[in-house]
Amino acid sequence: TTKFNCYFMLPFVDEFHRYLRQELQKVYSGEGDNLSDIFDLTSARNALQLRRTELLNEVSANKKLQEKFDMVSRMMRRQQEKDTSNSASGHINSKDDIKGRSMSR
């Protein structure tokens, strides 16, 4: 069996009767679709499956984008470490050169 958190359903339960009443009023007043369209579970299922597919595609695209950002971040971090180590070693060498010059004078 699947465990289900009832708090997840509370907003739906609170709003569903209002939605259903509005749709039925539209049908009876001639503004809405046919009554069979309101209870068309096949259509609702297809719409939900389409939305799910769209969300899965969006998640996949976001993951790919995050991977690219992570790769760029790693490259920038490596370059910064190289630059820091090069400037530190260059800085030390220039101090040693200055000391060596002053000692030779």
C-alpha positions in Angstrom: 0.0 0.0 0.0 1.0 3.6 -0.5 1.2 5.9 2.5 -0.4 9.2 1.8 -0.1 12.5 3.7 -3.7 13.8 4.2 -2.5 17.4 4.5 -1.4 17.3 0.9 -5.0 16.8 -0.1 -6.6 19.5 2.1 -6.3 22.4 -0.3 -7.9 20.2 -3.1 -10.7 19.1 -0.8 -11.4 22.7 0.3 -11.5 24.0 -3.3 -13.0 21.2 -5.3 -16.6 21.6 -4.3 -16.4 25.3 -5.3 -14.9 24.5 -8.6 -17.4 21.8 -9.3 -20.3 24.1 -8.4 -19.0 26.9 -10.7 -18.6 24.5 -13.6 -22.1 23.1 -13.1 -23.6 26.6 -12.9 -21.8 27.5 -16.2 -23.3 24.4 -17.9 -26.8 25.1 -16.7 -26.6 28.7 -17.7 -25.3 27.7 -21.2 -21.9 29.4 -20.7 -19.8 26.3 -20.1 -19.0 23.0 -21.9 -21.2 20.0 -21.9 -21.8 18.2 -18.7 -19.9 15.2 -20.1 -16.8 17.4 -20.6 -16.7 18.2 -16.9 -16.5 14.5 -16.0 -14.4 13.4 -18.9 -11.7 11.4 -17.0 -9.9 10.4 -20.2 -9.4 14.1 -21.1 -8.3 14.9 -17.6 -5.9 12.0 -17.5 -4.4 13.0 -20.9 -4.0 16.6 -19.7 -2.3 15.5 -16.5 0.0 13.2 -18.3 1.0 15.9 -20.7 1.7 18.3 -17.8 3.8 15.6 -16.1 5.8 15.1 -19.3 6.4 18.8 -19.6 7.5 19.0 -16.0 9.9 16.1 -16.4 11.4 17.7 -19.4 11.8 21.0 -17.5 13.5 19.1 -14.6 15.8 17.4 -17.1 16.7 20.8 -18.7 17.3 22.3 -15.3 19.6 19.5 -14.3 21.6 19.9 -17.5 21.9 23.6 -16.9 23.0 23.1 -13.3 25.7 20.6 -14.5 27.0 23.3 -17.0 27.1 25.9 -14.2 28.9 23.4 -12.0 31.5 22.7 -14.7 32.1 26.4 -15.3 32.4 27.0 -11.6 35.0 24.2 -11.3 37.0 25.6 -14.3 37.0 29.1 -12.8 38.0 27.8 -9.4 40.9 25.8 -11.0 42.0 28.8 -13.0 41.9 31.0 -9.9 44.0 28.5 -7.9 46.5 28.4 -10.8 46.6 32.2 -10.9 47.0 32.5 -7.1 49.8 29.9 -7.0 51.5 31.5 -10.0 51.3 35.0 -8.5 52.4 33.8 -5.1 55.4 32.0 -6.6 56.2 35.0 -8.8 55.9 37.3 -5.8 58.3 35.3 -3.8 60.8 35.1 -6.6 60.7 38.9 -7.0 61.4 39.4 -3.3 64.3 37.0 -3.5 65.6 38.8 -6.5 65.4 42.1 -4.6 67.3 40.6 -1.6 69.9 39.1 -3.9 70.5 42.4 -5.7 70.8 44.4 -2.5 73.2 41.8 -1.0 75.4 41.9 -4.1 75.7 45.7 -3.9 
